[in-house]
Each structure stands twice: as structure tokens, then as C-alpha cells.
């Protein structure tokens, strides 16, 4: 191998290692924010639908929302898609560029919880409609036409604009959104994207409270399910009490079908038995640990009390002796008492 080829090979190897470390950093930062997103989704499901129209989303949720939306570049139904380590460098760079753009746009726009959830719901419905149309194309010989592919930025801008307009009476204009993108999009571009999105969605943008809460639960379910499936050998023992509670709750049949969650009765009973045994083992271990700690604390406190009493008695005896020595004639009385005691012992 020539020196030039050897140098080129080393450069490629170094670049590959850099890409690998970059991917690990991205994954660790994303998974580190999932707990906050889980908490928010759980809270939303127990609060009034209209309450979230006025609460701005925090920065950590903006970061994670950007990751979720950018993950839709694959065109599947998984809102929680994360990049694969096998992605090409150019694809990974494009993915990161989309995350950065979405993050900055959401930060400048300062949208609310409801706008974000409805935006994600529209994107989810968009891909669901596309799958149905593709299926109808196969069965009806092209009676329905599907428009061209969407860039992830275009789809994001169209969905977030429509979601914000749907929820808020006083909302941003497309000129304001163009400014939020730092004029990456002009007002005319956004008008065209909005019209195209309305056509593809057949102007069906109504979101009932029932659909809203079901979708929040679906997102929360997907996060816990993904965390459970991460690793070579997923185990029920790795689940927390909260994860078990979320995964055991009723899920909308539409999402159940989409996720392919079909367990035979025997498998369901087996999984339930494993979960119950795991909970019992964890509960028993917790009780035993608590009792052990209580017993150790009791023994320690008893020992400390005994030592303190012994020292107190010693101090009391010393004080009595000192008082006897201070009394006039106390020394003679003390010596006489000792002599009398010795004589008594000798007589016996």
C-alpha cells in the first residue's frame, strides 16, 4: 500500500471513530431528557385541555421535540425515531441540521404545550393518511394520487403553523413565522406549504379532547416501550413501577394495531405472572431491607444509651466522692468508713 493510500485509510478510520463518538453523545443526551418528557406527558393527561394553551414549553422539551420531529425523516409512524449508528455521515449531518433548525424556530416562537402536541398529532395523522393512500393505490390501480415527498423542515413548518392557528384566536401570522425562521422561509413559501398541507390533510384538523389525551398516552407509552426494548435482552426487572403502570394501562385500539401489540392469552398470562413475581420480589426485598435497617438502628441506639448511662453513673459517683471530701471532716469520715468496712469483712 502506498503512503498516500495509507494516509487516506487512516483519515477515513479517524472520521469513522469521530462519527461513532458523535452518535453516542447524541443518544446519551436524548435519553437523558426522556424522563422530563415522560413527566410532562403524564401531567398533561391529568389536567384540563384548555389549561395548556397558555403555558410555554420549557427548553428541555423544545430540544426533545426537535429530536422527535426530525426523526420523522424516515417516514414511519415512530415519533421517537433516533438515528442509527449505521447512518452515513451526510445523513447524520442532515439529521442534526434539521434538529438545530426546529430547535431554534420553536425557541423563537415560544409555542405552548397544546400547540406542540397538536403539531405532533398532525404529523402522525399525515403519515397515517399517506399509508392508507398508498394501500388504496395498490387496490384501486392509482385512482388516488399522492403528491411529492415533503422535506422534514417543510412538514414541520406547515404542521406547527396550522396547529397554532387551530388552537389560538390571536396567533402569529405567516410573516411572523418567516421572521422566526430568520427568513429561511419567506411568507409566500409558508403560504404555499400551508395550502399544500391543508390539501393533503383534506382540511380535517379537528382534534377532540379524547383524541388529544389518547395521543399523549400513546407518546408516553412509546417512550416507556422504547426504553424497555433498548438492549440485547429486555427484562421486566428493568422496568420501574411507573413504567409498569403506563404499559399496563388501556391503549387506544388504533395505536395498539399500529404498534403490533398482539399477545396470545398464554403469553399475556406469562408476562403478567413475570411482572407480578418481579413486583413481589422487589417489594419483599424492600421490606427486608427496611427491617434490617430498623434493627441495626435499634441495636446502635440501645448501645449508645447504655454507654451514656454508664458515663452518667460514673460522673455521679465522682461527684458524691468530691462532695464528701469537701465537707469538714469529710476525709476522716471517709477513712473511718473504709476502716469499718474492712473490719466487717475480716470478721466475716
BALOBA-1460 file (C-alpha; in Angstrom, 3 decimals):
// residues 348
<rec num="1" residu="x" x="0.000" y="0.000" z="0.000"/>
<rec num="2" residu="x" x="1.402" y="3.403" z="-0.970"/>
<rec num="3" residu="x" x="1.898" y="6.162" z="1.572"/>
<rec num="4" residu="x" x="-0.943" y="8.191" z="0.034"/>
<rec num="5" residu="x" x="-3.418" y="5.299" z="0.295"/>
<rec num="6" residu="x" x="-2.281" y="4.516" z="3.840"/>
<rec num="7" residu="x" x="-2.791" y="8.144" z="4.863"/>
<rec num="8" residu="x" x="-6.232" y="8.185" z="3.242"/>
<rec num="9" residu="x" x="-7.178" y="4.965" z="5.058"/>
<rec num="10" residu="x" x="-6.110" y="6.425" z="8.417"/>
<rec num="11" residu="x" x="-8.136" y="9.588" z="7.778"/>
<rec num="12" residu="x" x="-11.240" y="7.529" z="6.993"/>
<rec num="13" residu="x" x="-10.739" y="5.445" z="10.124"/>
<rec num="14" residu="x" x="-10.398" y="8.568" z="12.293"/>
<rec num="15" residu="x" x="-13.524" y="10.078" z="10.711"/>
<rec num="16" residu="x" x="-15.431" y="6.862" z="11.388"/>
<rec num="17" residu="x" x="-14.411" y="6.961" z="15.062"/>
<rec num="18" residu="x" x="-15.478" y="10.615" z="15.317"/>
<rec num="19" residu="x" x="-18.880" y="9.793" z="13.810"/>
<rec num="20" residu="x" x="-19.297" y="6.919" z="16.261"/>
<rec num="21" residu="x" x="-18.499" y="9.085" z="19.297"/>
<rec num="22" residu="x" x="-20.797" y="11.821" z="17.955"/>
<rec num="23" residu="x" x="-23.639" y="9.313" z="17.664"/>
<rec num="24" residu="x" x="-23.089" y="8.077" z="21.242"/>
<rec num="25" residu="x" x="-23.166" y="11.663" z="22.534"/>
<rec num="26" residu="x" x="-26.417" y="12.345" z="20.671"/>
<rec num="27" residu="x" x="-28.085" y="9.218" z="22.036"/>
<rec num="28" residu="x" x="-26.983" y="9.832" z="25.637"/>
<rec num="29" residu="x" x="-28.232" y="13.433" z="25.576"/>
<rec num="30" residu="x" x="-31.571" y="12.375" z="24.055"/>
<rec num="31" residu="x" x="-32.223" y="9.556" z="26.500"/>
<rec num="32" residu="x" x="-31.233" y="11.821" z="29.376"/>
<rec num="33" residu="x" x="-34.144" y="14.146" z="28.551"/>
<rec num="34" residu="x" x="-36.783" y="11.447" z="28.213"/>
<rec num="35" residu="x" x="-37.593" y="11.443" z="31.933"/>
<rec num="36" residu="x" x="-38.629" y="15.108" z="31.811"/>
<rec num="37" residu="x" x="-40.775" y="14.461" z="28.750"/>
<rec num="38" residu="x" x="-42.393" y="11.429" z="30.421"/>
<rec num="39" residu="x" x="-43.288" y="13.538" z="33.448"/>
<rec num="40" residu="x" x="-44.806" y="16.286" z="31.291"/>
<rec num="41" residu="x" x="-46.885" y="13.847" z="29.236"/>
<rec num="42" residu="x" x="-48.151" y="12.187" z="32.414"/>
<rec num="43" residu="x" x="-49.071" y="15.566" z="33.902"/>
<rec num="44" residu="x" x="-50.879" y="16.721" z="30.749"/>
<rec num="45" residu="x" x="-53.185" y="13.699" z="30.850"/>
<rec num="46" residu="x" x="-54.464" y="14.707" z="34.295"/>
<rec num="47" residu="x" x="-55.049" y="18.400" z="33.580"/>
<rec num="48" residu="x" x="-57.626" y="20.370" z="31.647"/>
<rec num="49" residu="x" x="-57.171" y="20.501" z="27.880"/>
<rec num="50" residu="x" x="-57.531" y="24.299" z="27.711"/>
<rec num="51" residu="x" x="-55.050" y="24.825" z="30.557"/>
<rec num="52" residu="x" x="-52.040" y="24.056" z="28.337"/>
<rec num="53" residu="x" x="-52.937" y="26.625" z="25.705"/>
<rec num="54" residu="x" x="-51.280" y="29.330" z="27.778"/>
<rec num="55" residu="x" x="-48.200" y="27.548" z="29.133"/>
<rec num="56" residu="x" x="-44.968" y="27.890" z="27.183"/>
<rec num="57" residu="x" x="-42.920" y="24.738" z="26.768"/>
<rec num="58" residu="x" x="-39.547" y="24.633" z="28.604"/>
<rec num="59" residu="x" x="-36.219" y="24.470" z="26.818"/>
<rec num="60" residu="x" x="-35.606" y="20.790" z="27.562"/>
<rec num="61" residu="x" x="-38.919" y="19.877" z="25.951"/>
<rec num="62" residu="x" x="-38.082" y="22.011" z="22.923"/>
<rec num="63" residu="x" x="-34.847" y="20.073" z="22.470"/>
<rec num="64" residu="x" x="-36.614" y="16.740" z="22.675"/>
<rec num="65" residu="x" x="-39.459" y="17.865" z="20.417"/>
<rec num="66" residu="x" x="-36.904" y="18.821" z="17.792"/>
<rec num="67" residu="x" x="-35.413" y="15.329" z="18.023"/>
<rec num="68" residu="x" x="-38.848" y="13.693" z="17.702"/>
<rec num="69" residu="x" x="-39.903" y="15.719" z="14.687"/>
<rec num="70" residu="x" x="-36.561" y="15.308" z="12.937"/>
<rec num="71" residu="x" x="-36.878" y="11.568" z="13.492"/>
<rec num="72" residu="x" x="-39.812" y="11.569" z="11.091"/>
<rec num="73" residu="x" x="-37.389" y="11.886" z="8.188"/>
<rec num="74" residu="x" x="-37.603" y="8.111" z="7.909"/>
<rec num="75" residu="x" x="-41.295" y="8.489" z="7.029"/>
<rec num="76" residu="x" x="-42.510" y="5.875" z="9.522"/>
<rec num="77" residu="x" x="-45.036" y="6.175" z="12.329"/>
<rec num="78" residu="x" x="-42.465" y="6.227" z="15.101"/>
<rec num="79" residu="x" x="-42.350" y="9.707" z="16.570"/>
<rec num="80" residu="x" x="-39.481" y="8.615" z="18.756"/>
<rec num="81" residu="x" x="-37.130" y="7.561" z="15.990"/>
<rec num="82" residu="x" x="-33.469" y="8.027" z="16.836"/>
<rec num="83" residu="x" x="-30.586" y="7.941" z="14.376"/>
<rec num="84" residu="x" x="-28.947" y="4.623" z="13.654"/>
<rec num="85" residu="x" x="-25.162" y="4.253" z="14.068"/>
<rec num="86" residu="x" x="-25.089" y="2.911" z="10.504"/>
<rec num="87" residu="x" x="-26.247" y="6.240" z="9.053"/>
<rec num="88" residu="x" x="-23.945" y="7.838" z="6.544"/>
<rec num="89" residu="x" x="-22.085" y="10.939" z="7.678"/>
<rec num="90" residu="x" x="-24.050" y="13.140" z="5.264"/>
<rec num="91" residu="x" x="-27.376" y="11.732" z="6.529"/>
<rec num="92" residu="x" x="-26.381" y="12.253" z="10.152"/>
<rec num="93" residu="x" x="-25.313" y="15.818" z="9.421"/>
<rec num="94" residu="x" x="-28.657" y="16.470" z="7.709"/>
<rec num="95" residu="x" x="-30.468" y="15.000" z="10.720"/>
<rec num="96" residu="x" x="-28.561" y="17.271" z="13.102"/>
<rec num="97" residu="x" x="-29.173" y="20.292" z="10.872"/>
<rec num="98" residu="x" x="-32.922" y="19.629" z="10.974"/>
<rec num="99" residu="x" x="-32.841" y="19.317" z="14.765"/>
<rec num="100" residu="x" x="-30.971" y="22.609" z="15.024"/>
<rec num="101" residu="x" x="-33.415" y="24.412" z="12.718"/>
<rec num="102" residu="x" x="-36.512" y="23.090" z="14.511"/>
<rec num="103" residu="x" x="-34.990" y="23.864" z="17.896"/>
<rec num="104" residu="x" x="-34.220" y="27.477" z="17.008"/>
<rec num="105" residu="x" x="-37.619" y="28.029" z="15.389"/>
<rec num="106" residu="x" x="-39.521" y="26.651" z="18.397"/>
<rec num="107" residu="x" x="-37.379" y="28.696" z="20.769"/>
<rec num="108" residu="x" x="-38.124" y="31.947" z="18.941"/>
<rec num="109" residu="x" x="-41.818" y="31.139" z="18.503"/>
<rec num="110" residu="x" x="-42.313" y="30.198" z="22.187"/>
<rec num="111" residu="x" x="-45.277" y="27.937" z="21.479"/>
<rec num="112" residu="x" x="-47.413" y="26.265" z="24.139"/>
<rec num="113" residu="x" x="-47.762" y="22.637" z="25.231"/>
<rec num="114" residu="x" x="-51.003" y="22.215" z="23.324"/>
<rec num="115" residu="x" x="-49.575" y="23.594" z="20.084"/>
<rec num="116" residu="x" x="-46.671" y="21.156" z="20.254"/>
<rec num="117" residu="x" x="-48.866" y="18.122" z="20.987"/>
<rec num="118" residu="x" x="-51.339" y="19.033" z="18.231"/>
<rec num="119" residu="x" x="-48.432" y="19.608" z="15.830"/>
<rec num="120" residu="x" x="-47.111" y="16.111" z="16.576"/>
<rec num="121" residu="x" x="-50.634" y="14.730" z="16.208"/>
<rec num="122" residu="x" x="-50.974" y="16.338" z="12.760"/>
<rec num="123" residu="x" x="-47.645" y="14.857" z="11.672"/>
<rec num="124" residu="x" x="-48.705" y="11.452" z="12.952"/>
<rec num="125" residu="x" x="-52.017" y="11.742" z="11.082"/>
<rec num="126" residu="x" x="-50.186" y="12.922" z="7.974"/>
<rec num="127" residu="x" x="-48.132" y="9.715" z="7.764"/>
<rec num="128" residu="x" x="-51.129" y="7.594" z="8.709"/>
<rec num="129" residu="x" x="-53.116" y="9.090" z="5.817"/>
<rec num="130" residu="x" x="-50.220" y="8.520" z="3.450"/>
<rec num="131" residu="x" x="-50.026" y="4.845" z="4.374"/>
<rec num="132" residu="x" x="-53.742" y="4.441" z="3.752"/>
<rec num="133" residu="x" x="-53.480" y="6.196" z="0.399"/>
<rec num="134" residu="x" x="-50.561" y="4.027" z="-0.655"/>
<rec num="135" residu="x" x="-52.609" y="0.973" z="0.276"/>
<rec num="136" residu="x" x="-55.546" y="2.261" z="-1.771"/>
<rec num="137" residu="x" x="-53.214" y="2.839" z="-4.729"/>
<rec num="138" residu="x" x="-52.384" y="-0.840" z="-4.769"/>
<rec num="139" residu="x" x="-56.019" y="-1.909" z="-4.529"/>
<rec num="140" residu="x" x="-57.620" y="0.701" z="-6.802"/>
<rec num="141" residu="x" x="-54.975" y="0.997" z="-9.523"/>
<rec num="142" residu="x" x="-53.930" y="4.550" z="-8.922"/>
<rec num="143" residu="x" x="-57.302" y="6.196" z="-8.540"/>
<rec num="144" residu="x" x="-55.842" y="8.396" z="-5.797"/>
<rec num="145" residu="x" x="-52.705" y="10.399" z="-6.438"/>
<rec num="146" residu="x" x="-50.070" y="11.073" z="-3.821"/>
<rec num="147" residu="x" x="-48.161" y="14.317" z="-4.047"/>
<rec num="148" residu="x" x="-44.386" y="14.519" z="-3.919"/>
<rec num="149" residu="x" x="-42.222" y="13.932" z="-0.893"/>
<rec num="150" residu="x" x="-42.006" y="16.503" z="1.859"/>
<rec num="151" residu="x" x="-38.814" y="17.835" z="3.348"/>
<rec num="152" residu="x" x="-38.888" y="17.449" z="7.109"/>
<rec num="153" residu="x" x="-38.489" y="21.210" z="7.596"/>
<rec num="154" residu="x" x="-41.401" y="21.916" z="5.251"/>
<rec num="155" residu="x" x="-43.628" y="19.412" z="7.034"/>
<rec num="156" residu="x" x="-42.690" y="20.818" z="10.422"/>
<rec num="157" residu="x" x="-43.388" y="24.420" z="9.425"/>
<rec num="158" residu="x" x="-46.748" y="23.562" z="7.850"/>
<rec num="159" residu="x" x="-47.920" y="21.459" z="10.823"/>
<rec num="160" residu="x" x="-46.825" y="23.877" z="13.556"/>
<rec num="161" residu="x" x="-48.405" y="26.872" z="11.783"/>
<rec num="162" residu="x" x="-51.720" y="25.055" z="11.315"/>
<rec num="163" residu="x" x="-51.668" y="23.716" z="14.904"/>
<rec num="164" residu="x" x="-51.006" y="27.157" z="16.378"/>
<rec num="165" residu="x" x="-53.744" y="28.742" z="14.258"/>
<rec num="166" residu="x" x="-56.188" y="25.989" z="15.188"/>
<rec num="167" residu="x" x="-55.708" y="26.468" z="18.936"/>
<rec num="168" residu="x" x="-55.197" y="30.221" z="19.322"/>
<rec num="169" residu="x" x="-57.581" y="33.027" z="18.407"/>
<rec num="170" residu="x" x="-54.764" y="35.563" z="18.359"/>
<rec num="171" residu="x" x="-51.801" y="33.877" z="16.777"/>
<rec num="172" residu="x" x="-48.773" y="34.593" z="14.691"/>
<rec num="173" residu="x" x="-49.141" y="35.439" z="11.031"/>
<rec num="174" residu="x" x="-47.062" y="33.702" z="8.391"/>
<rec num="175" residu="x" x="-44.917" y="36.836" z="8.237"/>
<rec num="176" residu="x" x="-44.129" y="36.354" z="11.932"/>
<rec num="177" residu="x" x="-43.253" y="32.708" z="11.311"/>
<rec num="178" residu="x" x="-40.982" y="33.737" z="8.447"/>
<rec num="179" residu="x" x="-39.168" y="36.013" z="10.868"/>
<rec num="180" residu="x" x="-38.942" y="33.168" z="13.414"/>
<rec num="181" residu="x" x="-37.105" y="31.096" z="10.807"/>
<rec num="182" residu="x" x="-34.744" y="34.031" z="10.234"/>
<rec num="183" residu="x" x="-36.231" y="34.224" z="6.744"/>
<rec num="184" residu="x" x="-35.139" y="30.740" z="5.773"/>
<rec num="185" residu="x" x="-38.742" y="30.689" z="4.534"/>
<rec num="186" residu="x" x="-40.475" y="33.687" z="3.016"/>
<rec num="187" residu="x" x="-44.097" y="34.494" z="3.753"/>
<rec num="188" residu="x" x="-45.008" y="33.292" z="0.270"/>
<rec num="189" residu="x" x="-43.217" y="29.956" z="0.839"/>
<rec num="190" residu="x" x="-45.119" y="29.414" z="4.080"/>
<rec num="191" residu="x" x="-48.435" y="30.242" z="2.422"/>
<rec num="192" residu="x" x="-47.749" y="27.609" z="-0.229"/>
<rec num="193" residu="x" x="-46.705" y="24.990" z="2.345"/>
<rec num="194" residu="x" x="-49.780" y="25.681" z="4.459"/>
<rec num="195" residu="x" x="-52.097" y="25.304" z="1.466"/>
<rec num="196" residu="x" x="-50.399" y="22.089" z="0.378"/>
<rec num="197" residu="x" x="-50.654" y="20.670" z="3.894"/>
<rec num="198" residu="x" x="-54.349" y="21.563" z="4.110"/>
<rec num="199" residu="x" x="-54.985" y="19.724" z="0.843"/>
<rec num="200" residu="x" x="-53.119" y="16.585" z="1.898"/>
<rec num="201" residu="x" x="-54.980" y="16.500" z="5.216"/>
<rec num="202" residu="x" x="-58.319" y="17.047" z="3.426"/>
<rec num="203" residu="x" x="-58.912" y="20.027" z="5.720"/>
<rec num="204" residu="x" x="-59.524" y="17.621" z="8.605"/>
<rec num="205" residu="x" x="-57.879" y="19.338" z="11.568"/>
<rec num="206" residu="x" x="-60.372" y="18.967" z="14.396"/>
<rec num="207" residu="x" x="-58.798" y="17.406" z="17.500"/>
<rec num="208" residu="x" x="-61.185" y="16.311" z="20.240"/>
<rec num="209" residu="x" x="-60.091" y="16.189" z="23.863"/>
<rec num="210" residu="x" x="-60.445" y="12.411" z="23.714"/>
<rec num="211" residu="x" x="-58.045" y="12.192" z="20.756"/>
<rec num="212" residu="x" x="-55.695" y="14.666" z="22.419"/>
<rec num="213" residu="x" x="-55.361" y="12.681" z="25.647"/>
<rec num="214" residu="x" x="-55.178" y="9.363" z="23.787"/>
<rec num="215" residu="x" x="-52.297" y="10.688" z="21.729"/>
<rec num="216" residu="x" x="-50.483" y="11.950" z="24.838"/>
<rec num="217" residu="x" x="-50.835" y="8.486" z="26.352"/>
<rec num="218" residu="x" x="-49.591" y="6.958" z="23.092"/>
<rec num="219" residu="x" x="-46.463" y="9.129" z="23.175"/>
<rec num="220" residu="x" x="-45.841" y="8.238" z="26.816"/>
<rec num="221" residu="x" x="-46.427" y="4.558" z="26.037"/>
<rec num="222" residu="x" x="-43.951" y="4.686" z="23.140"/>
<rec num="223" residu="x" x="-41.248" y="6.230" z="25.326"/>
<rec num="224" residu="x" x="-41.586" y="3.585" z="28.046"/>
<rec num="225" residu="x" x="-41.829" y="0.793" z="25.476"/>
<rec num="226" residu="x" x="-38.707" y="2.008" z="23.689"/>
<rec num="227" residu="x" x="-36.758" y="2.193" z="26.944"/>
<rec num="228" residu="x" x="-37.891" y="-1.349" z="27.740"/>
<rec num="229" residu="x" x="-36.836" y="-2.647" z="24.319"/>
<rec num="230" residu="x" x="-33.396" y="-0.996" z="24.411"/>
<rec num="231" residu="x" x="-30.726" y="-3.610" z="24.980"/>
<rec num="232" residu="x" x="-29.996" y="-7.104" z="23.770"/>
<rec num="233" residu="x" x="-32.234" y="-8.845" z="26.315"/>
<rec num="234" residu="x" x="-35.178" y="-6.724" z="27.513"/>
<rec num="235" residu="x" x="-36.272" y="-7.740" z="31.004"/>
<rec num="236" residu="x" x="-39.328" y="-6.941" z="33.086"/>
<rec num="237" residu="x" x="-36.979" y="-6.494" z="36.045"/>
<rec num="238" residu="x" x="-35.552" y="-3.403" z="34.347"/>
<rec num="239" residu="x" x="-38.937" y="-1.644" z="34.450"/>
<rec num="240" residu="x" x="-39.815" y="0.862" z="37.147"/>
<rec num="241" residu="x" x="-43.177" y="0.888" z="38.923"/>
<rec num="242" residu="x" x="-44.231" y="3.874" z="36.822"/>
<rec num="243" residu="x" x="-43.237" y="2.157" z="33.567"/>
<rec num="244" residu="x" x="-45.210" y="-0.959" z="34.521"/>
<rec num="245" residu="x" x="-48.211" y="1.228" z="35.335"/>
<rec num="246" residu="x" x="-48.041" y="3.057" z="31.983"/>
<rec num="247" residu="x" x="-47.514" y="-0.095" z="29.904"/>
<rec num="248" residu="x" x="-50.364" y="-1.895" z="31.663"/>
<rec num="249" residu="x" x="-52.956" y="0.837" z="31.019"/>
<rec num="250" residu="x" x="-55.524" y="0.673" z="28.241"/>
<rec num="251" residu="x" x="-54.280" y="1.961" z="24.891"/>
<rec num="252" residu="x" x="-56.441" y="3.129" z="22.006"/>
<rec num="253" residu="x" x="-57.070" y="0.169" z="19.629"/>
<rec num="254" residu="x" x="-55.793" y="2.237" z="16.697"/>
<rec num="255" residu="x" x="-52.402" y="2.625" z="18.349"/>
<rec num="256" residu="x" x="-52.409" y="-0.986" z="19.539"/>
<rec num="257" residu="x" x="-52.823" y="-2.133" z="15.945"/>
<rec num="258" residu="x" x="-50.142" y="0.250" z="14.737"/>
<rec num="259" residu="x" x="-47.655" y="-0.962" z="17.321"/>
<rec num="260" residu="x" x="-48.488" y="-4.593" z="16.586"/>
<rec num="261" residu="x" x="-49.172" y="-5.338" z="20.243"/>
<rec num="262" residu="x" x="-50.837" y="-8.731" z="19.838"/>
<rec num="263" residu="x" x="-50.155" y="-11.197" z="22.637"/>
<rec num="264" residu="x" x="-51.717" y="-14.636" z="22.762"/>
<rec num="265" residu="x" x="-53.551" y="-15.397" z="26.047"/>
<rec num="266" residu="x" x="-50.796" y="-17.707" z="27.271"/>
<rec num="267" residu="x" x="-48.093" y="-15.117" z="26.507"/>
<rec num="268" residu="x" x="-50.114" y="-12.382" z="28.180"/>
<rec num="269" residu="x" x="-50.594" y="-14.525" z="31.299"/>
<rec num="270" residu="x" x="-46.896" y="-15.390" z="31.300"/>
<rec num="271" residu="x" x="-45.903" y="-11.730" z="31.040"/>
<rec num="272" residu="x" x="-48.387" y="-10.783" z="33.759"/>
<rec num="273" residu="x" x="-47.051" y="-13.554" z="36.016"/>
<rec num="274" residu="x" x="-43.467" y="-12.400" z="35.476"/>
<rec num="275" residu="x" x="-44.447" y="-8.835" z="36.243"/>
<rec num="276" residu="x" x="-46.302" y="-9.870" z="39.415"/>
<rec num="277" residu="x" x="-43.365" y="-12.005" z="40.586"/>
<rec num="278" residu="x" x="-40.951" y="-9.161" z="39.885"/>
<rec num="279" residu="x" x="-43.071" y="-6.732" z="41.886"/>
<rec num="280" residu="x" x="-43.350" y="-9.211" z="44.787"/>
<rec num="281" residu="x" x="-39.601" y="-9.807" z="44.815"/>
<rec num="282" residu="x" x="-38.861" y="-6.090" z="44.764"/>
<rec num="283" residu="x" x="-41.439" y="-5.445" z="47.499"/>
<rec num="284" residu="x" x="-40.078" y="-8.271" z="49.682"/>
<rec num="285" residu="x" x="-36.511" y="-7.066" z="49.217"/>
<rec num="286" residu="x" x="-37.570" y="-3.543" z="50.158"/>
<rec num="287" residu="x" x="-39.359" y="-4.743" z="53.307"/>
<rec num="288" residu="x" x="-36.396" y="-6.915" z="54.362"/>
<rec num="289" residu="x" x="-34.001" y="-4.034" z="53.806"/>
<rec num="290" residu="x" x="-36.206" y="-1.690" z="55.829"/>
<rec num="291" residu="x" x="-36.470" y="-4.191" z="58.703"/>
<rec num="292" residu="x" x="-32.717" y="-4.781" z="58.669"/>
<rec num="293" residu="x" x="-32.014" y="-1.073" z="58.813"/>
<rec num="294" residu="x" x="-34.548" y="-0.657" z="61.634"/>
<rec num="295" residu="x" x="-32.956" y="-3.496" z="63.652"/>
<rec num="296" residu="x" x="-29.456" y="-2.098" z="63.150"/>
<rec num="297" residu="x" x="-30.610" y="1.354" z="64.225"/>
<rec num="298" residu="x" x="-32.304" y="-0.142" z="67.307"/>
<rec num="299" residu="x" x="-29.168" y="-2.044" z="68.329"/>
<rec num="300" residu="x" x="-26.998" y="1.005" z="67.790"/>
<rec num="301" residu="x" x="-29.314" y="3.305" z="69.755"/>
<rec num="302" residu="x" x="-29.512" y="0.784" z="72.630"/>
<rec num="303" residu="x" x="-25.723" y="0.586" z="72.789"/>
<rec num="304" residu="x" x="-25.387" y="4.370" z="72.746"/>
<rec num="305" residu="x" x="-27.953" y="4.759" z="75.549"/>
<rec num="306" residu="x" x="-26.160" y="2.147" z="77.672"/>
<rec num="307" residu="x" x="-22.817" y="3.924" z="77.220"/>
<rec num="308" residu="x" x="-24.350" y="7.278" z="78.113"/>
<rec num="309" residu="x" x="-25.990" y="5.857" z="81.257"/>
<rec num="310" residu="x" x="-22.722" y="4.260" z="82.331"/>
<rec num="311" residu="x" x="-20.854" y="7.530" z="81.917"/>
<rec num="312" residu="x" x="-23.598" y="9.379" z="83.777"/>
<rec num="313" residu="x" x="-23.375" y="6.979" z="86.716"/>
<rec num="314" residu="x" x="-19.591" y="7.322" z="86.804"/>
<rec num="315" residu="x" x="-19.875" y="11.096" z="86.875"/>
<rec num="316" residu="x" x="-22.483" y="10.870" z="89.649"/>
<rec num="317" residu="x" x="-20.244" y="8.652" z="91.790"/>
<rec num="318" residu="x" x="-17.297" y="11.012" z="91.295"/>
<rec num="319" residu="x" x="-19.443" y="13.985" z="92.324"/>
<rec num="320" residu="x" x="-20.538" y="12.174" z="95.510"/>
<rec num="321" residu="x" x="-16.909" y="11.452" z="96.414"/>
<rec num="322" residu="x" x="-15.899" y="15.060" z="95.735"/>
<rec num="323" residu="x" x="-18.757" y="16.345" z="97.897"/>
<rec num="324" residu="x" x="-17.695" y="14.077" z="100.754"/>
<rec num="325" residu="x" x="-14.119" y="15.349" z="100.503"/>
<rec num="326" residu="x" x="-15.257" y="18.982" z="100.587"/>
<rec num="327" residu="x" x="-17.285" y="18.550" z="103.814"/>
<rec num="328" residu="x" x="-15.402" y="19.457" z="107.054"/>
<rec num="329" residu="x" x="-14.129" y="16.252" z="108.474"/>
<rec num="330" residu="x" x="-15.190" y="14.531" z="105.318"/>
<rec num="331" residu="x" x="-11.781" y="12.955" z="104.804"/>
<rec num="332" residu="x" x="-11.715" y="11.496" z="108.323"/>
<rec num="333" residu="x" x="-15.245" y="10.213" z="107.916"/>
<rec num="334" residu="x" x="-14.339" y="8.666" z="104.618"/>
<rec num="335" residu="x" x="-11.265" y="6.944" z="106.060"/>
<rec num="336" residu="x" x="-13.265" y="5.762" z="109.085"/>
<rec num="337" residu="x" x="-15.918" y="4.331" z="106.775"/>
<rec num="338" residu="x" x="-13.294" y="2.427" z="104.812"/>
<rec num="339" residu="x" x="-11.721" y="1.029" z="108.005"/>
<rec num="340" residu="x" x="-15.097" y="-0.018" z="109.340"/>
<rec num="341" residu="x" x="-15.856" y="-1.750" z="106.066"/>
<rec num="342" residu="x" x="-12.537" y="-3.624" z="106.120"/>
<rec num="343" residu="x" x="-13.102" y="-4.761" z="109.716"/>
<rec num="344" residu="x" x="-16.540" y="-6.003" z="108.824"/>
<rec num="345" residu="x" x="-15.111" y="-8.086" z="106.014"/>
<rec num="346" residu="x" x="-12.376" y="-9.518" z="108.305"/>
<rec num="347" residu="x" x="-14.917" y="-10.576" z="110.935"/>
<rec num="348" residu="x" x="-16.925" y="-12.402" z="108.357"/>
